[in-house]
C-alpha cells in the first residue's frame, strides 16, 4: 500500500486507538469469566494477564527498535521468501477476519435481543459492514481520527459505575483467593482475549511518529484500568454465586445504576459500546487488508476492502445462535493469542539472526 509520508499517527491518537481496538466486548462477561475459572477473588487474575500482555507489547517495541523502524514485511522478507510466508499470512488473515466477524455478530445478537428481537440479523450486519467500509476507505490516518471522536462517547460511560458505590460492600470479596473449581489455563486464555487487538500494532511501524512506543503501553493501561474498575465493583456489588450465574454481569450491574437524569442506563451504555466494537472490527479488517496487499501487490489496496468485507459478512452469517457465536469467537481468540505471540517471536528471531550475522562478519573483517 502506498503511504503518504507526510501523514503520521500521533502517540496520543495511538493510545486512544489501542484502547478502542482491543476486544472490549469481553468486558460484559469478564466478572463471570474470572469467577468461573479463577474462583473466589478471581478479579485479581487480571493483573497477571496484564503483565503477560505487556511482555507481548515489549516484544513489538523491541522489533521496532532493533529493526530501526522497518516494517514487519521488510524484516521477514530479507530472510524468508514471500512464497514461504504466504500460507502463514493467509492463516493470520483468516483468523483476523474471523475475529472481527464474530465480535460484530455477538454484539448484534445481544443488541437485537435487547431492543429489536423481531428484526433479522442481516439488517444489522449490513449496517456494520457499511460503516466499516467507509472507515476503511478513509485509511488508517482518517479512521484513527474518527475513532478518537468515538472514544469521547464511550469513555464517559464508565463514570456511571460510581453511582453503585452506596451498594458496594467489601465483605462480598471473602478472605479466600482462587478457591473453587478453577481452570487457570483456560481462564487465562479467556481473560487474555479481552486485550486482543494489540497484536495488529506490529503493522503500524511505517505510519507512526518517532517515540510512539509508549502509546502502546498507555493504551493497554487504559483498558486495564477500565477492566479493574468494573471487576472490583462487580465483586463488591454481587455475591460470588450471583456472578457465577449471570451470563453478562456488567449488563446487570448497569441495570442497578440509578441516575436521576437517565433512565435505563444499561441500554445507553450498550448502545454507545457499538463504537468500541466497530473500532475492533475495523482494525482487524484493516490488518487483514495490509497482509493481503503485501501478498498480492498488483491489486489496488481498496479492492481488498470489498473482498474482506464480503468474507466477513458471510462468516458472520454462519453461526445460528449466541452460544455458537461465542464458541466460534473463543476458538478464534485462542488462535489470535497464538498469533500475537508467534508472529513477534518469528520477527525477533530473524532480527537476532541478522545481528548475529553482522557481528560474525565484522569479526571476520577485523581478523583479516
C-alpha positions in Angstrom: 0.0 0.0 0.0 1.2 3.5 -0.8 1.6 5.6 2.3 1.6 9.3 2.4 4.9 10.1 4.1 3.5 13.4 5.5 0.9 11.5 7.5 2.0 10.1 10.8 0.0 8.8 13.7 0.5 10.9 16.8 1.2 9.0 20.1 -2.0 10.4 21.7 -4.0 9.1 18.7 -2.3 5.7 19.0 -3.1 5.5 22.8 -6.8 6.0 22.0 -6.7 3.7 19.1 -5.1 0.9 21.1 -7.8 1.2 23.8 -10.6 1.3 21.3 -9.3 -1.6 19.2 -8.9 -4.1 22.0 -11.8 -6.6 22.3 -13.8 -4.8 24.9 -16.9 -6.9 24.3 -15.4 -9.5 26.7 -15.9 -6.9 29.4 -19.6 -7.7 29.7 -18.9 -11.3 30.8 -15.4 -10.7 32.4 -16.6 -10.8 36.0 -18.2 -14.2 35.4 -15.2 -15.5 33.5 -12.8 -14.6 36.3 -15.1 -16.0 38.9 -15.7 -19.2 37.0 -12.1 -20.0 36.0 -10.2 -18.4 38.9 -12.6 -18.9 41.8 -13.0 -16.5 44.8 -11.5 -13.1 44.3 -10.8 -14.1 40.7 -10.8 -10.5 39.7 -7.2 -10.3 40.8 -6.2 -12.6 37.8 -6.5 -9.5 35.6 -3.2 -8.2 37.0 -1.3 -11.4 36.0 -2.7 -11.3 32.5 -1.9 -7.6 32.2 1.8 -8.5 32.9 1.7 -11.1 30.1 0.2 -8.6 27.7 2.9 -6.0 28.5 5.5 -8.6 27.7 3.8 -9.2 24.4 3.9 -5.4 23.7 7.5 -5.3 24.8 8.3 -7.8 22.0 6.7 -5.4 19.4 8.7 -2.5 20.8 11.9 -4.5 20.5 11.1 -5.3 16.9 10.6 -1.6 16.1 13.9 -0.6 17.8 16.1 -3.5 16.6 14.6 -3.2 13.1 15.2 0.6 13.1 11.6 1.3 12.1 11.5 -1.2 9.2 8.1 -2.7 8.5 7.4 -6.3 9.6 7.3 -7.3 5.9 10.7 -5.8 5.1 12.3 -7.7 8.1 10.7 -11.1 7.3 11.3 -11.0 3.6 15.0 -10.2 3.9 15.4 -13.8 5.3 12.3 -15.7 4.1 10.9 -15.6 0.6 7.3 -14.5 0.2 6.1 -17.9 -1.0 7.1 -19.5 2.3 5.3 -16.8 4.3 2.2 -16.9 2.0 0.3 -19.7 3.9 1.2 -18.0 7.2 -0.2 -14.7 6.1 -3.3 -16.3 4.7 -3.8 -18.1 8.1 -3.4 -14.8 10.0 -5.8 -13.0 7.6 -8.4 -15.7 8.1 -8.2 -15.6 11.9 -8.3 -11.8 12.0 -11.3 -11.6 9.6 -13.0 -14.3 11.7 -12.4 -12.5 15.0 -13.8 -9.3 13.5 -16.9 -11.1 12.1 -17.7 -12.9 15.4 -17.2 -9.8 17.6 -19.6 -8.0 15.2 -22.1 -10.9 15.2 -22.0 -11.3 19.0 -22.7 -7.6 19.6 -25.5 -7.7 17.1 -27.1 -10.8 18.7 -27.1 -9.2 22.1 -28.2 -5.8 20.8 -31.1 -7.4 18.9 -32.1 -9.5 21.9 -32.3 -6.3 24.0 -34.0 -3.9 21.6 -35.2 -5.4 18.3 -35.8 -9.2 18.6 -38.1 -9.3 15.6 -35.6 -7.8 13.1 -33.3 -10.1 11.1 -29.6 -10.1 11.8 -28.9 -9.3 8.2 -30.0 -5.7 8.6 -27.6 -5.0 11.5 -24.8 -6.8 9.7 -25.3 -4.7 6.6 -25.2 -1.6 8.7 -21.9 -2.6 10.4 -20.4 -3.6 7.1 -21.3 -0.2 5.5 -19.8 1.7 8.4 -16.7 -0.5 8.3 -16.4 0.2 4.6 -16.4 3.9 4.9 -13.9 3.9 7.8 -11.6 1.5 5.8 -11.8 3.6 2.7 -10.5 6.6 4.6 -7.3 4.8 5.5 -5.8 4.4 8.9 -4.9 8.1 9.4 -8.5 9.2 8.9 -10.2 6.4 10.7 -7.9 6.9 13.7 -9.2 10.5 13.9 -12.8 9.2 13.6 -12.1 6.6 16.4 -10.7 9.4 18.6 -14.1 11.1 18.3 -16.0 7.9 19.1 -13.7 7.5 22.2 -15.3 10.7 23.6 -18.7 9.0 23.5 -17.5 5.7 25.0 -15.3 6.7 27.9 -17.8 8.8 29.9 -20.0 5.7 30.4 -17.5 4.4 33.0 -18.4 7.2 35.3 -21.9 5.7 35.8 -20.3 2.9 37.8 -19.7 5.3 40.6 -23.4 5.6 41.3 -23.2 2.0 42.5 -20.8 2.7 45.4 -23.6 3.1 48.0 -24.4 -0.6 47.4 -20.8 -1.7 47.4 -19.6 -4.0 50.3 -16.1 -5.2 50.9 -17.4 -8.3 52.8 -18.5 -9.8 49.4 -14.9 -10.3 48.4 -14.4 -13.1 51.0 -11.0 -13.9 52.6 -10.3 -16.8 50.1 -8.2 -16.4 47.0 -8.6 -18.5 43.9 -10.7 -21.2 45.7 -13.3 -23.3 43.9 -13.5 -25.3 40.7 -10.7 -23.4 38.8 -9.2 -23.8 35.4 -6.4 -21.3 35.3 -5.1 -22.1 31.8 -8.4 -21.8 30.1 -9.3 -18.8 32.2 -6.1 -17.1 31.3 -6.9 -17.5 27.6 -10.4 -16.2 28.2 -9.2 -13.1 30.1 -6.3 -12.5 27.6 -8.9 -12.3 24.8 -10.1 -9.0 26.4 -6.7 -7.5 25.4 -6.6 -8.9 21.9 -6.2 -6.3 19.1 -2.9 -5.0 20.4 -1.1 -7.5 18.0 -2.2 -5.6 15.0 0.1 -2.7 16.1 3.0 -4.7 14.6 1.8 -3.3 11.3 2.0 0.4 12.4 5.8 0.9 12.0 5.8 2.9 8.8 2.9 5.0 9.8 3.9 6.4 13.2 5.8 9.4 14.6 9.1 8.7 16.4 8.9 7.9 20.1 5.5 6.3 19.7 6.1 3.1 21.6 4.9 4.4 25.0 1.5 4.9 23.4 1.1 1.1 23.2 1.6 0.7 27.0 -0.6 3.7 27.7 -3.5 2.4 25.6 -3.2 -1.0 27.1 -3.1 0.5 30.6 -6.4 2.4 29.8 -8.0 -0.9 29.0 -6.6 -2.4 32.2 -7.8 0.5 34.3 -11.4 0.1 33.0 -11.3 -3.7 33.5 -10.1 -3.4 37.1 -12.8 -0.8 38.0 -15.6 -3.0 36.5 -14.3 -6.2 38.1 -13.7 -4.6 41.5 -17.1 -3.1 41.6 -18.8 -6.3 40.4 -17.2 -8.4 43.0 -18.1 -5.9 45.7 -21.7 -5.4 44.4 -22.7 -9.0 43.7 -22.2 -12.2 45.7 -19.8 -14.8 44.3 -22.8 -17.1 43.3 -24.6 -14.2 41.7 -21.6 -13.5 39.4 -21.3 -17.2 38.5 -24.9 -17.5 37.5 -25.1 -14.3 35.4 -24.1 -14.5 31.7 -23.4 -10.8 31.4 -22.9 -9.4 35.0 -21.9 -6.0 33.7 -25.2 -5.6 31.9 -26.9 -6.4 35.2 -24.6 -4.0 37.0 -25.7 -1.1 34.9 -29.4 -2.1 35.3 -29.0 -1.3 39.0 -27.5 2.1 38.2 -29.9 4.8 39.4 -29.3 8.2 37.8 -31.8 11.0 38.1 -31.1 12.3 34.6 -31.0 8.9 32.9 -33.4 6.0 32.5 -32.3 2.5 31.6 -28.5 3.2 31.8 -27.7 -0.3 30.6 -29.4 0.4 27.3 -27.5 3.6 26.7 -24.1 2.0 27.7 -24.5 -1.0 25.5 -25.7 1.1 22.5 -22.7 3.5 22.9 -20.5 0.5 23.2 -21.2 -0.2 19.5 -18.5 2.4 18.7 -15.8 0.4 20.5 -17.0 -2.8 18.8 -16.8 -1.1 15.5 -13.3 0.1 16.2 -12.2 -3.5 17.0 -13.9 -4.8 13.8 -12.3 -2.2 11.6 -8.8 -2.6 12.9 -8.8 -6.3 12.3 -10.2 -5.8 8.8 -7.5 -3.2 8.2 -4.8 -5.6 9.4 -6.1 -8.2 7.0 -6.0 -5.6 4.2 -2.4 -4.9 4.9 -1.4 -8.6 4.8 -3.3 -9.3 1.6 -2.0 -6.2 0.0 1.6 -7.3 0.7 1.0 -10.8 -0.6 -0.5 -9.6 -3.9 0.7 -6.1 -4.7 -0.8 -5.9 -8.2 -4.3 -5.5 -6.8 -5.3 -2.0 -5.7 -5.4 -1.7 -1.9 -9.1 -0.5 -1.8 -10.2 -3.5 -3.9 -9.2 -5.8 -1.0 -11.7 -4.0 1.2 -14.6 -5.4 -0.9 -13.2 -8.9 -0.6 -12.5 -8.7 3.1 -15.9 -7.3 4.0 -17.7 -9.9 1.8 -15.8 -12.7 3.6 -16.5 -11.1 7.0 -20.2 -10.8 6.2 -20.5 -14.4 5.1 -18.6 -15.7 8.2 -20.8 -13.6 10.5 -23.9 -15.2 9.0 -22.8 -18.8 9.6 -23.4 -19.2 13.4 -27.1 -19.7 14.4 -27.2 -18.7 18.0 -25.4 -16.7 20.7 -23.9 -19.9 22.0 -22.5 -20.8 18.6 -21.1 -17.3 18.1 -19.3 -17.4 21.5 -17.8 -20.8 20.7 -16.5 -19.6 17.3 -15.2 -16.4 19.0 -13.5 -18.4 21.8 -11.6 -20.7 19.3 -10.7 -17.8 17.0 -9.5 -15.8 20.1 -7.2 -18.7 21.1 -5.7 -18.7 17.6 -5.4 -14.9 17.8 -3.5 -15.2 21.1 -1.2 -17.7 19.4 -0.6 -15.3 16.5 0.0 -12.5 19.0 3.0 -14.4 20.4 4.3 -16.4 17.4 4.4 -13.6 14.9 6.6 -11.2 17.1 8.7 -14.2 18.1 9.4 -15.0 14.5 10.3 -11.4 13.6 12.6 -11.2 16.7 14.3 -14.4 15.8 15.0 -13.0 12.3 16.3 -9.8 13.7 18.6 -11.6 16.2 19.9 -13.8 13.4 20.7 -10.6 11.4 22.5 -9.1 14.3 24.5 -12.3 14.9 25.5 -12.4 11.2 26.6 -8.8 11.3 28.7 -9.4 14.4 30.3 -12.5 12.7 31.0 -10.6 9.5 32.5 -7.7 11.5 34.8 -10.0 13.5 35.8 -11.8 10.3 36.6 -8.4 8.6 38.6 -7.3 11.6 40.6 -10.6 11.7 41.6 -10.0 8.1 
